[in-house]
């Protein structure tokens, strides 16, 4: 998803004082989907940029996310970007144990992350070098974050603090949840969405998300504007749930 583009790697925990993410979610395992397949189109400044195909699946108490991004035109020369996340399904949501990112045949661009929940430690391997960071409750990776929303207590309100990881470092982003649902029509399908927006537009890089409230809070639209004004937008074109 947009996680395949610069800056969109999300690790989530909820801001204390708004929603307690550590509390059990309302979604029961019986109500969870067995499989979600989603396709997206990505544009850069309004021009075709990439296509994304994702599959999320649950087997017993484990999950797997596979995501492939294929560039369009000259961007195809960078090769496919493949993301994989595996881990456990708990009452609080997804609990990643291993994340991998591979870019074409370029081994130097591969990123690996191992989650040690006992020690609350995240180990990231970048170009053969190991970096570590502390795990916050509910931490996700680039591939799993989009499928963690379905576990959050609803209705969502107030603010969310998003801890983003690119596999290289962690960043914090604060979001305001717009209480008014927005209807977005993509590929002839209308989706009721919850809009997550940054509290301030101060010229720095910003990211916004629109989540499908009737479809497990899968992102329908993700938009990023970088510090130079370059706009990347990811739009859902197909969604299949089993």
C-alpha positions in Angstrom: 0.0 0.0 0.0 1.2 3.5 0.5 3.6 1.8 2.9 5.6 0.9 -0.3 6.2 4.6 -0.9 8.6 6.8 1.0 7.5 7.6 4.5 4.4 5.4 4.7 5.3 2.8 7.2 2.9 2.7 10.1 3.2 1.3 13.6 0.2 2.0 15.7 -0.6 2.6 19.3 -3.3 4.9 20.7 -2.6 8.1 22.5 -3.3 7.8 26.2 -6.2 10.1 27.1 -8.1 9.5 23.9 -8.5 5.7 23.3 -6.7 3.1 25.4 -5.2 0.8 22.7 -4.0 -1.6 25.2 -7.6 -2.5 26.2 -9.3 -5.5 24.6 -10.8 -4.7 21.2 -14.5 -5.2 20.5 -13.9 -7.4 17.5 -14.3 -11.2 18.2 -12.2 -13.8 16.4 -15.5 -15.3 15.1 -16.3 -12.0 13.3 -12.8 -11.6 11.7 -12.4 -12.2 8.0 -10.4 -15.2 6.9 -9.0 -13.4 3.9 -8.9 -9.9 2.5 -7.6 -9.1 -1.0 -7.2 -5.4 -2.0 -5.9 -3.7 -5.1 -4.8 -0.1 -5.2 -3.7 2.5 -7.8 -1.1 5.0 -6.8 -0.6 8.4 -8.5 2.2 10.9 -8.1 1.0 14.5 -8.6 -2.0 13.1 -10.4 0.0 10.8 -12.8 0.1 7.0 -12.7 2.8 5.8 -10.4 2.2 2.2 -9.3 -0.2 -0.6 -8.7 -0.5 -2.5 -5.4 -1.9 -5.9 -4.7 -2.3 -7.1 -1.1 -3.5 -10.2 0.6 -4.3 -10.6 4.3 -5.1 -14.0 5.7 -5.8 -15.6 9.1 -5.2 -19.2 9.9 -6.1 -20.3 13.4 -4.3 -17.8 15.7 -1.7 -16.6 13.1 -1.8 -14.1 10.2 0.1 -13.3 7.1 0.2 -10.2 4.9 1.7 -10.2 1.5 2.0 -7.0 -0.5 3.4 -6.4 -3.9 3.9 -3.0 -5.5 4.7 -2.7 -9.3 5.8 0.6 -10.7 4.3 2.0 -13.9 6.4 3.3 -16.8 9.9 4.4 -15.7 9.1 3.5 -12.1 8.9 -0.2 -13.1 12.7 -0.1 -13.5 13.1 -0.1 -9.7 11.6 -3.7 -9.6 8.8 -5.0 -7.6 8.6 -4.1 -3.9 7.5 -7.1 -1.8 6.4 -6.8 1.8 5.7 -9.8 4.1 4.5 -9.8 7.7 3.7 -12.8 9.9 2.6 -13.0 13.5 -0.1 -13.8 15.9 -3.7 -12.8 16.2 -4.6 -11.8 19.7 -7.6 -10.2 21.5 -5.8 -6.8 21.0 -5.1 -7.4 17.4 -2.1 -8.3 15.2 1.1 -9.1 17.0 3.9 -9.2 14.3 6.9 -11.5 14.8 8.7 -11.0 11.5 8.7 -8.4 8.8 10.6 -8.4 5.4 10.9 -5.9 2.6 12.6 -6.7 -0.7 13.1 -4.3 -3.6 13.6 -6.1 -6.9 16.9 -8.0 -7.0 18.7 -5.3 -4.9 19.7 -7.1 -1.7 21.0 -3.8 -0.3 17.5 -2.4 -0.2 16.1 -5.3 1.8 14.8 -4.6 5.3 14.2 -7.1 8.1 12.5 -6.6 11.4 12.1 -9.1 14.3 9.7 -8.4 17.1 10.7 -9.7 20.6 7.6 -9.0 22.7 9.0 -10.6 25.8 11.9 -8.2 25.9 9.7 -5.4 24.2 12.5 -5.0 21.6 12.4 -4.5 17.9 15.5 -5.5 15.9 15.9 -4.0 12.4 18.5 -5.1 9.9 19.5 -2.4 7.4 22.3 -3.2 4.9 23.7 -5.8 7.3 23.7 -3.4 10.2 21.5 -4.1 13.2 19.4 -1.3 14.9 17.2 -1.7 17.9 14.1 0.2 19.2 11.6 -0.3 22.0 8.3 -1.9 21.2 5.2 0.0 22.2 1.9 -1.9 22.8 0.2 -2.6 19.6 3.3 -1.9 17.4 2.9 -2.9 13.8 5.0 -3.0 10.6 4.6 -1.7 7.1 2.5 -4.6 5.9 0.4 -5.3 9.0 -0.7 -1.8 10.0 -3.6 -1.5 7.6 -5.2 -4.6 9.1 -4.9 -3.5 12.7 -7.6 -0.9 12.5 -10.4 -3.6 12.5 -9.3 -4.5 16.1 -9.6 -1.0 17.5 -12.4 -0.2 20.0 -15.2 1.6 18.1 -16.4 4.2 17.6 -13.0 5.8 17.2 -12.8 9.4 18.4 -10.5 12.2 19.4 -6.8 11.6 18.5 -4.5 8.8 17.6 -0.7 8.9 17.8 0.9 6.9 15.0 4.4 5.6 15.4 5.8 5.1 11.9 8.6 2.8 11.0 10.3 2.6 7.6 12.3 -0.4 8.8 15.1 2.0 9.4 13.7 4.3 12.1 10.6 5.3 14.1 8.6 8.5 13.8 5.6 9.8 15.7 2.6 11.4 14.0 -0.5 12.7 15.6 -3.9 12.4 14.0 -7.2 14.0 14.6 -10.2 11.8 13.9 -13.0 13.6 12.0 -16.3 12.4 13.6 -18.2 13.0 10.4 -18.2 10.1 8.0 -17.2 10.8 4.4 -18.5 8.9 1.4 -15.9 8.1 -1.2 -16.7 6.5 -4.5 -13.9 4.4 -6.0 -14.3 2.2 -9.2 -18.1 2.6 -9.0 -18.3 1.5 -5.3 -19.3 3.9 -2.5 -17.5 3.5 0.8 -18.4 5.2 4.1 -15.1 6.3 5.5 -13.5 7.6 8.7 -11.0 10.4 8.0 -7.7 10.6 9.9 -6.0 13.9 9.4 -3.0 15.7 10.9 -4.0 18.4 13.5 -1.7 21.0 11.8 -0.6 21.7 8.3 2.8 23.4 9.0 4.6 22.8 5.7 6.2 19.5 6.8 5.4 16.1 5.4 1.7 15.2 6.0 -0.3 12.0 5.6 -4.0 11.4 5.7 -6.1 8.2 5.7 -9.7 7.3 4.9 -10.8 4.0 6.4 -13.8 1.9 5.3 -16.1 1.7 8.3 -18.2 -1.1 6.9 -15.3 -3.1 5.5 -13.0 -3.8 8.5 -11.5 -0.3 8.4 -9.4 -1.2 5.3 -7.9 2.0 3.9 -9.9 3.4 1.0 -7.6 6.3 0.3 -4.2 7.4 1.6 -2.6 10.7 0.7 0.9 12.0 1.4 2.3 15.4 0.6 6.0 15.8 1.3 7.9 18.9 2.4 8.5 19.8 -1.3 4.8 19.7 -2.1 5.0 16.3 -4.0 1.7 14.5 -3.7 1.3 10.7 -3.6 -2.2 9.3 -3.5 -3.3 5.7 -3.1 -6.8 4.7 -4.0 -8.7 1.4 -3.5 -9.9 -0.2 -6.8 -10.9 -3.7 -5.7 -11.8 -5.3 -2.4 -12.7 -8.9 -1.8 -13.4 -10.3 1.7 -14.0 -13.9 2.7 
